Amino acid sequence: MRILRPEEIKVFPDLKELSPEELKEAYALAKASFTAADLQLYTVDEEGVPMEDVLKEMEETQRKADEKNP
């Protein structure tokens, strides 16, 4: 069994039911292939939308809904 990275996959393989031994092997391979670079993807802050903008948009949507249904 071999763990493939997303960039290595050209065609999605057919799904098959794995035995408990195969699952154990797959988990071990996946764990062993998980690198510090993989972990880094989950530790980088992503730029988001300021909460004030979200709240302003929600209030505007609510105001419009209230105007339509007095």
Protein Blocks (a to p, Z undefined) as FASTA:
>chain_A
ZZddfklpmbdcddddddfklmmmmmmmmmmmpcfklmmmmmpccddddfklmmmmmmmm
mmmmmmmmZZ
